[in-house]
Amino acid sequence: MSTTTGRTPLPHLTGEHDDVRTRVQRQLAEAVLPHADSWERQGYIDADAWRALGAQGLLGLAHDGPAFLDSAVLLEELGRTGYAGVRAAVGVHAYMATSYLRMFGTDEQRDTLLPAVARGERIAALAISEDGAGTDLRHLSTRAEVLGEDGYRVSGQKYYVANGSRAGFYITLVKTRETTGDRGLSGVSLLAVDADAPGVTHTPQPMTGWRSADVCRVDFDDVLVPADRLVGRRDFALMHLMKGLDFERLVAGLLAVGGVGYCLELLNRFVREHQIKDVPLAAHQAVRHKVAELNSDFELIRTYAYHAAWLHSRGRLDTRTASVLKLRATELAVTAAQACVQYHGARGYLDDAAAARLYRDAMAGTIAAGASELLRDMIFEAH
Ligand SMILES: Cc1cc2nc3c(=O)[nH]c(=O)nc-3n(C[C@H](O)[C@H](O)[C@H](O)COP(=O)(O)OP(=O)(O)OC[C@H]3O[C@@H](n4cnc5c(N)ncnc54)[C@H](O)[C@@H]3O)c2cc1C
C-alpha cells in the first residue's frame, strides 16, 4: 500500500509507485517548472522541452495493463505542476491522441509514429471537434473523399486542437461515407494526417486558460492522405471513439485530480499564513470548514481516480466510471480554484498569480473532453 505523505493511502498503489512518484516529481521539477511561465506566455511548449520530457522517459509510459498505474502517477503529478496548459499538451500527446494508434493502429503505423512520439520529436494532436460539432459529433462536416488505393482527400476545419501549431500529425475524425437520416455517428473514420502535408494550415485560437496548450483551428484544404494512414476500421470509428473517449476521460480526470491537489496545497498553506487583524484566516471556523470540505472531496475523488485507473489496468474501465471521475474531478477543480482566489483576495486575482491561473484553467476542464452536462446525461443513462 502506498504511503504518500499527507494523503490518504491508496489501496492500488505500492511502495514502487511511491518511487515512481518521487522520480517523476524530480523530473517535472527540472523539465517543466522552471520554464512553464514562459510557455504560458508564448502559448506552447518548446521543442527542446518536448525532447527533454522524451529523454526522461515521460512520453512513452504504458497505456494499459498493470504498468498503467505508473502512468496514473505521472498524470496526477503533471496536474500537480499547477499548469493545466502543460498537463493538457502532454496528456493529449502521450495519451489521448496516441491511444488511437496504440489501440487500433497497424503495426506499421505504430512502428513509424510512436517511437518519435516517445522521444518528443513528433508531437501528436487530436482533431475531433468542429465549430458545429463538439458535444454532438453527428454534425461533423470534415469530409474525406475515398480515392481507393490512392487514399483520401480531406477537406474541413477542426477547432480547439491542442498542440495545434507544433503537431507532427493530427489524429483526425472525418466523414468517409454519407448517411441519410439520423444514423448517429456512422460513416466516420480516423486518419493520421501529417501536419506538413500540402493543404494543412493552422491558426492559433488563444484561450483564457490552458495557455501553454497551443490550441488552434486546423484547416484541411483538399489534403491528400495515403491509404495506410487510416487508423482502425473505415466508417466504423464510432466504436473506436467509444473506447477512446472513456480513456480520454480517465486521463482528463487523473490530470484534474493533480490540479486540485496543487490548488489545495496553495490554499492550505495560504489560510494558515495570511493574517488579518493579527489572526490567520484559518482562525475562522467558516474558512477552516470550507477548506476541510474541499480537502475531503479531494481525498474521495483522488481515491476514486486510482480505482478507475486500476479498473483500466485490468481492462475493466467502463463509461460510467470514466464519466463520474472526469465530471467530479473537473468540477471540484472549479470550486477549489474559486475558493483559492477568494481567500487570496486581490493578490490572487493578479494576472500572473497562481490562483488566477488555476481559476482560468479550471473552467476549460468542465468543457473539454466532454462537457459536464453530457457526462451527467451519460451517468444518468447508466443507472
Ligand atoms: C481548452 C480546450 C481544449 C480543447 N482541446 C481539444 C482538442 O485537442 N481536440 C479536440 O478535438 N477538441 C478539443 N476541445 C474541444 C472540446 O472537446 C469541446 O469544447 C467539447 O466537446 C464541447 O463542445 P463545444 O465547445 O462545441 O460546446 P457545445 O457542444 O456547443 O456545448 C456548449 C455547452 O452546452 C452545454 N451542453 C452540452 N450538452 C448539454 C446537454 N446535454 N444538456 C445541457 N447542456 C448541455 C454545455 O455547458 C456545453 O459547454 C477543447 C476545448 C477546450 C475548451
The ligand as an SDF file (V2000), in Angstrom:
LIG
                    3D

 53 58  0  0  0  0  0  0  0  0999 V2000
   -9.1380   24.2670  -23.7100 C   0  0  0  0  0  0  0  0  0  0  0  0
   -9.7930   23.3170  -24.6680 C   0  0  0  0  0  0  0  0  0  0  0  0
   -9.0030   22.3960  -25.3590 C   0  0  0  0  0  0  0  0  0  0  0  0
   -9.6060   21.5350  -26.2830 C   0  0  0  0  0  0  0  0  0  0  0  0
   -8.8150   20.6490  -26.9770 N   0  0  0  0  0  0  0  0  0  0  0  0
   -9.3800   19.8890  -27.9490 C   0  0  0  0  0  0  0  0  0  0  0  0
   -8.5580   19.0340  -28.7470 C   0  0  0  0  0  0  0  0  0  0  0  0
   -7.3390   18.9280  -28.5520 O   0  0  0  0  0  0  0  0  0  0  0  0
   -9.1540   18.3360  -29.7560 N   0  0  0  0  0  0  0  0  0  0  0  0
  -10.4880   18.4120  -29.9940 C   0  0  0  0  0  0  0  0  0  0  0  0
  -10.9650   17.7440  -30.9020 O   0  0  0  0  0  0  0  0  0  0  0  0
  -11.3110   19.1910  -29.2300 N   0  0  0  0  0  0  0  0  0  0  0  0
  -10.7760   19.9340  -28.2190 C   0  0  0  0  0  0  0  0  0  0  0  0
  -11.5670   20.7580  -27.4550 N   0  0  0  0  0  0  0  0  0  0  0  0
  -12.9840   20.8640  -27.7750 C   0  0  0  0  0  0  0  0  0  0  0  0
  -13.8840   20.1490  -26.7770 C   0  0  0  0  0  0  0  0  0  0  0  0
  -13.8320   18.7680  -26.9600 O   0  0  0  0  0  0  0  0  0  0  0  0
  -15.2930   20.7250  -26.9450 C   0  0  0  0  0  0  0  0  0  0  0  0
  -15.2200   22.0560  -26.4730 O   0  0  0  0  0  0  0  0  0  0  0  0
  -16.3550   19.9500  -26.1970 C   0  0  0  0  0  0  0  0  0  0  0  0
  -16.5890   18.6990  -26.7920 O   0  0  0  0  0  0  0  0  0  0  0  0
  -17.6960   20.7380  -26.1600 C   0  0  0  0  0  0  0  0  0  0  0  0
  -18.0650   21.1410  -27.4320 O   0  0  0  0  0  0  0  0  0  0  0  0
  -18.3710   22.6860  -27.7390 P   0  0  0  0  0  0  0  0  0  0  0  0
  -17.3030   23.5160  -27.1270 O   0  0  0  0  0  0  0  0  0  0  0  0
  -18.6080   22.8120  -29.1890 O   0  0  0  0  0  0  0  0  0  0  0  0
  -19.6930   23.0030  -26.9470 O   0  0  0  0  0  0  0  0  0  0  0  0
  -21.1940   22.6540  -27.3860 P   0  0  0  0  0  0  0  0  0  0  0  0
  -21.2880   21.2420  -27.7960 O   0  0  0  0  0  0  0  0  0  0  0  0
  -21.6570   23.6800  -28.3330 O   0  0  0  0  0  0  0  0  0  0  0  0
  -21.9230   22.8450  -25.9950 O   0  0  0  0  0  0  0  0  0  0  0  0
  -21.9830   24.1460  -25.3800 C   0  0  0  0  0  0  0  0  0  0  0  0
  -22.4100   23.9670  -23.9430 C   0  0  0  0  0  0  0  0  0  0  0  0
  -23.7110   23.4300  -23.9080 O   0  0  0  0  0  0  0  0  0  0  0  0
  -23.8930   22.7120  -22.7130 C   0  0  0  0  0  0  0  0  0  0  0  0
  -24.4230   21.3740  -23.0220 N   0  0  0  0  0  0  0  0  0  0  0  0
  -23.8830   20.4300  -23.8220 C   0  0  0  0  0  0  0  0  0  0  0  0
  -24.6370   19.3180  -23.8130 N   0  0  0  0  0  0  0  0  0  0  0  0
  -25.6860   19.5660  -22.9910 C   0  0  0  0  0  0  0  0  0  0  0  0
  -26.7930   18.7970  -22.5440 C   0  0  0  0  0  0  0  0  0  0  0  0
  -26.9870   17.5340  -22.9510 N   0  0  0  0  0  0  0  0  0  0  0  0
  -27.6470   19.3800  -21.6530 N   0  0  0  0  0  0  0  0  0  0  0  0
  -27.4680   20.6510  -21.2270 C   0  0  0  0  0  0  0  0  0  0  0  0
  -26.4280   21.4020  -21.6040 N   0  0  0  0  0  0  0  0  0  0  0  0
  -25.5480   20.8790  -22.4810 C   0  0  0  0  0  0  0  0  0  0  0  0
  -22.5190   22.6120  -22.0310 C   0  0  0  0  0  0  0  0  0  0  0  0
  -22.4630   23.5550  -20.9720 O   0  0  0  0  0  0  0  0  0  0  0  0
  -21.5710   22.9920  -23.1320 C   0  0  0  0  0  0  0  0  0  0  0  0
  -20.3580   23.5580  -22.6490 O   0  0  0  0  0  0  0  0  0  0  0  0
  -11.0020   21.5940  -26.4970 C   0  0  0  0  0  0  0  0  0  0  0  0
  -11.7880   22.5050  -25.7620 C   0  0  0  0  0  0  0  0  0  0  0  0
  -11.1960   23.3500  -24.8530 C   0  0  0  0  0  0  0  0  0  0  0  0
  -12.0400   24.3130  -24.0820 C   0  0  0  0  0  0  0  0  0  0  0  0
  1  2  1  0
  2  3  1  0
  2 52  2  0
  3  4  2  0
  4  5  1  0
  4 50  1  0
  5  6  2  0
  6  7  1  0
  6 13  1  0
  7  8  2  0
  7  9  1  0
  9 10  1  0
 10 11  2  0
 10 12  1  0
 12 13  2  0
 13 14  1  0
 14 15  1  0
 14 50  1  0
 15 16  1  0
 16 17  1  0
 16 18  1  0
 18 19  1  0
 18 20  1  0
 20 21  1  0
 20 22  1  0
 22 23  1  0
 23 24  1  0
 24 25  2  0
 24 26  1  0
 24 27  1  0
 27 28  1  0
 28 29  2  0
 28 30  1  0
 28 31  1  0
 31 32  1  0
 32 33  1  0
 33 34  1  0
 33 48  1  0
 34 35  1  0
 35 36  1  0
 35 46  1  0
 36 37  1  0
 36 45  1  0
 37 38  2  0
 38 39  1  0
 39 40  1  0
 39 45  2  0
 40 41  1  0
 40 42  2  0
 42 43  1  0
 43 44  2  0
 44 45  1  0
 46 47  1  0
 46 48  1  0
 48 49  1  0
 50 51  2  0
 51 52  1  0
 52 53  1  0
M  END
$$$$
